[in-house]
Amino acid sequence: MKLFFSFLLMFFSWTASAQLAEENEIKKVIDQLFTGMRSSDTALLAHAFAPGAILQTIIQKKDGSTVVRTDEVSGFISSIGKPHKEIYDERISYGNIEIDANLAAVWTPYQFFVGTTFSHCGVNSFQLVKLDGKWKIQYLIDTRRKDGCL
């Protein structure tokens, strides 16, 4: 019986360790995205995304209606790479990270600053896929607002 419980303890310890290692790899890719934004490093940005990745933003219009805007990853990368005086600084915190096989879902509340000036806040919802042993961002949708942020 002791052997059985020892085996169970080892199994759960190994499973928790493997989960933590995957979460750290996922965080590394998401952090790479925001490091690329802060440094205007288009190569770093491009390597964070899977081929065919999708970017969307949920926008509340002035008339109260809601729209979902879709942007091309290449356009996003290009815009970050254009010269700008201020650093684009998106500060995130990690919420839930869920993993099943080669799929991961990550929730990251954020605050966005242009230089030291607050711009907006919201939540990013990432879907990542593990391709050739590497986690890549396949889908990113976010909310944006100026109220109720800090």
trRosetta pair geometry for C-beta under 8 A, 3 or more apart (Angstrom, degrees):
i j d omega theta_ij theta_ji phi_ij phi_ji
1 4 5.5 -49 -153 30 36 115
1 5 6.6 30 153 -12 66 103
2 5 5.9 -58 -150 41 34 107
2 6 6.1 37 152 -22 67 107
3 6 5.6 -54 -146 36 30 114
3 7 6.3 34 153 -21 63 105
4 7 5.7 -55 -152 34 29 113
4 8 6.5 29 151 -18 64 105
5 8 5.5 -50 -145 36 36 113
5 9 6.3 38 154 -20 66 104
6 9 5.7 -53 -148 36 30 112
6 10 6.4 30 153 -18 64 106
7 10 5.8 -55 -148 37 30 111
7 11 6.2 32 153 -22 65 107
8 11 5.6 -54 -146 35 30 113
8 12 6.3 22 160 -12 66 107
9 12 6.2 -58 -145 41 28 104
9 13 6.2 29 156 -19 63 110
10 13 5.7 -58 -146 38 28 112
10 14 6.2 28 156 -19 65 108
11 14 5.9 -58 -149 36 27 109
11 15 6.3 26 154 -19 64 108
12 15 5.5 -50 -141 37 34 113
12 16 6.2 34 158 -18 65 105
13 16 5.9 -55 -147 38 28 109
13 17 6.3 29 153 -19 63 109
14 17 5.6 -57 -148 38 30 113
14 18 6.3 30 154 -19 66 106
15 18 5.8 -53 -146 36 30 110
15 19 6.4 32 153 -20 64 106
16 19 5.6 -52 -148 35 31 114
16 20 6.3 32 153 -19 64 106
17 20 5.7 -54 -148 36 30 112
17 21 6.4 33 153 -21 64 105
18 21 5.7 -52 -148 34 32 113
18 22 6.6 31 153 -17 64 104
19 22 5.9 -57 -152 37 31 109
19 23 6.3 32 151 -19 65 107
19 99 6.8 175 -140 46 80 134
20 23 5.6 -52 -146 36 32 113
20 24 6.4 34 154 -21 64 104
21 24 5.8 -53 -150 34 31 112
21 25 6.7 30 152 -18 63 104
22 25 5.7 -54 -151 35 34 111
22 26 6.4 35 151 -19 66 106
22 99 5.4 66 125 -120 141 171
22 104 7.5 -173 155 -86 109 132
23 26 5.6 -54 -148 37 33 113
23 27 6.3 34 154 -18 66 105
23 97 5.0 108 -127 104 101 154
23 99 7.2 -119 -70 -30 72 133
24 27 5.7 -51 -145 38 32 112
24 28 6.4 42 151 -29 63 102
25 28 5.5 -47 -151 26 32 118
25 29 7.1 31 153 -17 62 99
25 135 5.3 133 132 1 100 128
26 29 6.1 -55 -158 32 34 107
26 30 6.6 25 150 -11 66 107
26 97 6.1 142 87 -153 148 130
26 99 7.4 -138 -44 -81 147 116
26 104 5.1 -121 -112 144 140 166
26 106 6.3 171 155 -62 126 136
26 128 5.8 169 -136 50 99 162
26 135 5.1 -127 -98 -175 61 170
27 30 5.7 -59 -147 42 36 108
27 31 5.8 37 155 -20 70 108
27 94 6.5 -35 -108 -85 112 145
27 97 7.7 -58 -56 -89 90 151
28 31 5.8 -54 -143 40 27 111
28 32 6.3 38 151 -29 61 103
28 135 7.8 116 62 57 91 123
29 32 5.4 -47 -151 27 32 119
29 33 7.0 40 149 -24 60 96
29 48 5.4 135 -176 -144 81 82
29 128 6.6 114 82 -127 147 140
29 134 7.9 126 -83 170 127 84
29 135 4.8 -127 -18 100 149 104
29 136 6.6 -147 -153 -102 148 29
29 137 6.5 177 144 -38 119 86
30 33 5.6 -43 -160 23 38 116
30 34 7.1 22 150 -6 65 103
30 48 7.6 107 -94 -159 25 124
30 92 7.4 -83 149 76 119 161
30 106 6.4 -104 -65 107 149 160
30 108 6.8 160 179 -44 146 155
30 126 6.3 -97 -98 -49 117 170
30 137 7.3 108 -90 -73 67 116
31 34 6.0 -62 -152 44 37 102
31 35 6.0 40 150 -22 71 107
32 35 5.6 -53 -141 38 30 113
32 36 6.2 35 155 -21 63 107
32 44 5.8 -145 179 177 89 94
32 47 7.0 -75 153 89 141 97
32 48 4.8 178 98 -86 111 111
33 36 5.8 -61 -156 35 25 113
33 37 6.7 26 149 -20 62 104
33 45 6.5 68 -136 -127 58 66
33 48 4.4 150 -73 170 82 169
33 137 6.6 44 -69 -25 137 150
34 37 5.3 -43 -145 32 40 115
34 38 6.4 39 155 -18 66 101
34 90 5.2 -117 -128 69 109 100
34 92 6.6 -138 -62 1 157 116
35 38 5.9 -54 -147 37 32 108
35 39 6.1 5 161 4 67 114
35 41 7.3 -15 124 39 79 128
35 44 6.3 -86 96 155 96 147
36 39 6.3 -69 -136 52 25 93
36 40 7.7 5 170 -175 57 2
36 41 4.6 -104 -134 69 70 90
36 42 7.2 107 -173 -90 112 15
36 43 7.9 -147 -127 70 117 46
36 44 3.6 -167 -91 98 105 106
36 45 3.8 170 146 -59 148 73
36 48 6.7 -131 4 -15 146 131
36 80 7.0 55 136 140 89 151
37 40 7.6 19 -173 -73 26 41
37 45 7.0 95 -58 -90 61 113
37 80 5.6 -93 -122 -138 63 134
37 88 4.9 -89 165 95 98 111
37 89 7.7 161 113 -90 107 25
37 90 6.1 19 89 12 156 108
38 87 5.4 22 -154 -175 71 111
38 88 6.5 -134 -91 73 42 63
38 89 5.6 53 -104 -98 99 69
39 44 7.1 44 67 34 120 150
40 80 5.8 -175 -128 153 62 78
40 81 5.8 119 -178 -116 89 40
40 84 7.4 173 -88 35 132 94
40 88 7.9 104 -70 23 77 105
41 44 3.9 40 111 16 119 118
41 45 6.5 158 95 -16 65 85
42 45 5.4 -52 -147 38 37 115
42 46 6.1 38 156 -23 69 105
42 77 5.1 91 -147 175 91 99
42 78 7.5 46 -123 -85 131 35
42 80 6.6 154 -90 86 76 101
42 81 4.1 5 -61 -78 123 125
43 46 5.8 -52 -144 35 30 111
43 47 6.4 26 158 -17 63 108
44 47 6.1 -60 -149 36 27 108
44 48 7.0 34 151 -29 60 103
45 48 6.0 -59 -162 20 33 114
45 49 7.5 13 154 -10 64 107
45 76 7.7 -150 171 115 136 95
45 77 4.8 165 109 -119 134 95
45 80 6.1 129 -66 71 162 150
45 81 7.9 -124 27 -52 143 95
46 49 6.4 -70 -162 35 36 103
46 73 7.9 109 -120 148 63 113
46 77 5.7 50 -69 -124 82 153
48 136 6.9 141 161 -145 36 66
48 137 5.5 20 144 8 87 115
49 53 4.1 -99 -169 2 108 156
49 73 5.2 134 -174 -155 170 148
49 136 6.1 57 165 -179 18 99
49 137 5.0 -50 -107 66 59 95
49 138 7.9 127 -161 -84 68 27
50 53 5.0 125 58 -65 72 96
50 128 7.9 146 -29 -151 120 57
50 129 5.6 29 -72 51 157 111
50 131 6.0 125 -122 -11 107 141
50 136 3.7 119 -64 118 81 128
50 137 6.4 -150 -2 76 84 39
50 138 4.6 -5 34 -90 139 71
52 138 7.7 3 91 -149 83 79
53 73 5.0 70 75 -62 105 145
53 136 7.4 -121 -73 147 122 102
53 137 5.8 52 -135 108 141 80
53 138 5.5 -146 -114 -150 80 29
53 139 6.7 -161 -159 -67 73 37
53 140 7.4 26 171 3 112 94
54 70 6.8 -45 -167 -146 94 106
54 73 7.8 -92 -89 -44 13 101
54 138 7.3 15 23 150 82 60
54 139 4.9 2 59 -116 98 77
54 140 7.4 -177 94 32 59 59
55 70 6.9 124 82 -161 60 57
55 71 4.5 -43 91 66 116 91
55 72 7.4 9 37 97 112 5
55 73 5.8 138 -17 -78 117 66
55 76 5.8 67 5 -38 173 147
55 140 5.3 -7 -116 67 68 99
55 141 7.8 154 -168 -83 39 47
56 68 5.5 4 -176 180 120 100
56 69 6.6 157 -155 81 65 46
56 70 5.1 -28 -98 -98 86 65
56 71 7.3 171 -89 16 33 74
56 139 7.8 -6 13 -170 103 86
56 140 7.3 173 32 94 62 54
56 141 4.3 -12 74 -109 100 88
56 142 7.7 169 94 20 57 59
57 68 7.2 162 79 -156 39 55
57 69 4.9 -13 58 58 92 98
57 71 7.2 34 -4 -9 104 112
57 141 7.0 178 -82 -157 26 62
57 142 5.5 -20 -115 63 74 84
57 143 7.7 134 -163 -102 68 19
57 144 6.2 7 -169 -10 114 118
58 66 6.4 -4 -175 -171 92 108
58 67 7.7 166 -153 86 49 38
58 68 5.6 -26 -99 -101 64 75
58 141 6.6 56 -26 172 94 103
58 142 7.1 -144 21 97 81 38
58 143 5.0 -26 63 -101 111 69
58 144 7.5 172 73 14 64 74
59 66 7.0 156 81 -155 46 58
59 67 5.2 -18 62 64 98 85
59 68 7.5 162 17 -96 78 24
59 69 5.8 34 -8 -9 124 112
59 144 6.6 -7 -104 49 68 110
60 64 7.3 -23 -174 -146 92 30
60 65 7.8 161 -156 86 52 33
60 66 5.7 -29 -101 -99 60 76
60 145 7.0 29 23 -93 128 93
61 64 6.9 -32 77 36 78 21
61 65 4.9 -2 43 63 120 80
61 66 7.2 -160 6 -84 84 23
61 67 6.3 53 -37 1 111 107
68 141 7.6 -24 -147 -142 111 119
71 75 5.7 -121 180 76 92 121
71 76 5.5 93 131 -55 127 102
72 75 4.1 88 66 4 97 106
72 76 6.9 -162 92 -7 52 82
73 76 5.6 -54 -151 36 35 114
73 77 6.3 33 153 -18 68 106
74 77 5.8 -53 -146 38 31 110
74 78 6.2 34 154 -21 64 108
75 78 5.6 -53 -144 38 30 114
75 79 6.3 31 157 -20 65 105
76 79 5.9 -57 -149 34 28 109
76 80 6.6 24 154 -16 63 106
77 80 5.9 -57 -150 37 31 109
77 81 6.3 27 153 -18 65 112
78 81 5.7 -63 -148 39 30 111
78 82 6.9 42 153 -36 64 95
79 82 5.9 -38 -154 10 35 115
80 88 6.7 -99 -129 38 89 150
84 88 7.3 48 83 -37 146 99
85 115 7.6 -14 112 -64 85 122
86 114 4.7 68 111 166 144 78
86 115 3.5 -79 -145 -46 115 96
86 117 7.5 -37 -151 28 157 103
87 113 7.9 22 92 103 85 95
87 114 7.7 163 76 -163 44 41
87 115 5.9 106 37 -93 71 44
88 112 7.5 -17 -171 -165 79 97
88 113 7.9 157 -160 84 36 55
88 114 6.4 -15 -104 -110 60 66
89 112 7.2 146 84 -159 54 50
89 113 4.4 -19 69 65 106 99
89 114 7.6 177 25 -87 82 18
89 115 7.6 166 5 -32 117 2
90 110 5.3 -2 -177 -173 94 135
90 111 7.6 165 -155 82 52 39
90 112 4.9 -16 -104 -105 77 80
90 113 7.8 -175 -77 25 32 65
91 110 6.2 147 77 -157 47 74
91 111 4.9 -13 59 59 103 88
91 112 7.6 -172 20 -81 70 31
91 113 7.0 33 -9 1 107 107
92 108 4.2 4 -166 172 124 121
92 109 6.9 144 -152 81 66 43
92 110 4.5 -33 -94 -94 72 94
92 124 6.8 -39 -116 23 128 126
93 108 6.6 165 70 -157 38 72
93 109 5.5 -9 51 63 95 93
93 110 7.6 -178 14 -82 63 49
94 97 6.6 -11 -180 -42 116 109
94 106 7.1 -54 -143 -167 90 106
94 107 7.9 102 -170 79 51 59
94 108 5.8 -33 -104 -104 46 88
95 106 7.5 134 61 180 77 60
95 107 3.6 -47 70 93 126 102
95 108 6.2 -156 10 -82 88 33
95 109 6.3 88 -43 -10 114 87
95 123 7.9 0 -5 -145 144 112
96 105 7.5 4 111 106 101 92
96 106 7.3 -168 96 -138 57 41
96 107 5.0 40 45 26 82 116
97 104 6.6 -8 -172 -171 86 109
97 105 7.5 167 -152 84 41 52
97 106 5.1 4 -109 -106 78 85
97 107 7.9 -138 -66 24 48 69
98 104 6.7 159 84 -155 51 57
98 105 4.6 -2 56 54 103 97
98 106 7.8 -162 26 -69 64 46
99 103 7.2 157 -153 88 50 53
99 104 4.7 -14 -101 -103 77 88
100 103 5.3 -10 66 63 82 100
100 104 7.9 168 24 -81 54 46
101 130 7.9 -137 138 35 61 123
102 129 5.8 34 147 -164 94 69
102 130 4.0 -119 -145 46 82 98
102 131 7.7 92 -173 -59 124 45
103 127 7.1 -24 -162 -169 89 90
103 128 7.4 144 -160 81 41 57
103 129 6.2 -14 -100 -105 60 67
103 130 7.8 -102 -45 5 28 86
104 126 7.6 -1 108 113 91 100
104 127 7.3 153 82 -160 52 44
104 128 4.3 -11 60 59 103 104
104 129 7.8 -162 23 -70 77 26
104 130 7.6 80 -12 -39 105 92
104 135 6.6 -7 21 -137 139 123
105 125 7.3 -11 -168 -174 91 85
105 126 7.0 159 -156 86 42 62
105 127 5.8 -14 -101 -103 72 67
105 128 7.8 -165 -72 21 27 75
106 124 7.8 1 106 108 90 97
106 125 7.6 160 82 -157 51 41
106 126 4.2 -6 57 57 99 111
106 128 6.8 31 -2 -8 113 113
107 123 6.4 -13 -168 -175 86 115
107 124 7.5 158 -157 83 38 59
107 125 5.9 -8 -105 -107 68 71
107 126 7.9 -150 -65 24 27 77
108 123 6.9 151 80 -161 42 65
108 124 4.5 -9 62 56 97 103
108 126 7.0 30 4 -8 111 110
109 121 7.5 14 179 177 85 103
109 122 7.6 -156 -147 115 59 30
109 123 5.1 -37 -98 -101 58 80
109 124 8.0 -163 -75 20 12 70
110 121 6.3 -175 96 -151 57 67
110 122 6.3 -7 57 64 90 63
110 123 7.0 146 13 -108 80 27
110 124 5.9 44 -13 -13 127 102
110 142 7.7 -31 35 -145 128 128
111 118 6.8 -47 178 -134 108 97
111 120 7.9 -171 -153 103 52 34
111 121 4.7 -24 -104 -101 64 99
111 149 6.1 111 -111 174 98 112
111 150 7.1 66 -113 -85 140 76
112 118 7.7 100 82 -161 52 57
112 119 4.7 -54 104 62 96 111
112 120 5.2 3 49 60 114 70
112 121 6.7 -174 11 -85 77 42
112 122 8.0 1 -11 21 111 91
112 144 8.0 -22 15 -128 139 98
113 116 6.3 -18 178 -145 131 18
113 117 6.2 145 -161 71 81 38
113 118 5.7 -48 -102 -97 81 41
113 119 6.1 164 -114 0 23 91
114 117 5.3 -24 66 67 80 99
114 119 5.2 80 -12 -56 96 123
118 149 7.3 145 -177 106 131 146
118 150 7.2 -47 -123 -57 158 125
119 146 8.0 -92 149 -105 41 90
120 144 4.9 26 147 -167 146 91
120 145 6.2 150 -164 73 99 23
120 146 5.3 -68 -112 -80 79 65
120 149 7.2 -154 -173 -93 39 150
121 144 7.7 144 76 -145 27 50
121 145 6.3 -35 67 67 73 74
121 146 7.6 119 20 -113 78 24
121 148 7.8 -126 69 92 128 64
121 149 3.5 147 9 -132 141 112
121 150 7.6 -177 -41 -49 148 60
122 142 5.4 95 110 169 133 94
122 143 3.8 -166 -160 88 117 72
122 144 4.7 -68 -41 -85 145 35
122 145 5.8 123 -79 14 88 76
123 142 6.5 -174 90 -147 43 70
123 143 5.3 29 39 31 78 107
124 140 6.2 -21 -165 -161 103 97
124 141 7.7 148 -156 81 54 38
124 142 4.7 -27 -100 -96 63 102
125 140 7.3 154 78 -152 52 47
125 141 5.1 -14 58 63 103 86
125 142 7.1 178 16 -84 69 48
126 137 5.9 -75 -152 -129 109 98
126 139 7.2 143 -162 85 43 62
126 140 5.5 -9 -105 -102 69 80
127 137 7.7 99 74 -160 49 60
127 138 5.1 -60 104 68 92 100
127 139 3.9 15 44 52 113 105
127 140 7.6 -145 26 -63 69 44
128 135 4.9 20 164 -172 133 99
128 136 6.3 158 -157 76 84 33
128 137 5.6 -51 -100 -98 81 44
128 138 6.2 142 -129 5 25 89
129 135 7.5 156 81 -146 27 57
129 136 6.0 -26 64 62 76 86
129 138 4.6 57 -4 -43 108 133
130 133 6.8 -3 175 -134 100 13
130 134 6.8 162 -154 76 65 24
130 135 5.4 -35 -95 -87 73 61
130 136 7.7 140 -107 14 25 75
131 134 6.1 -32 69 63 68 79
131 136 5.5 -17 22 12 113 126
137 140 5.8 7 178 -46 124 110
145 148 6.7 1 115 51 134 96
145 149 6.9 -172 95 -64 87 102
146 149 6.8 -66 -177 -22 29 133
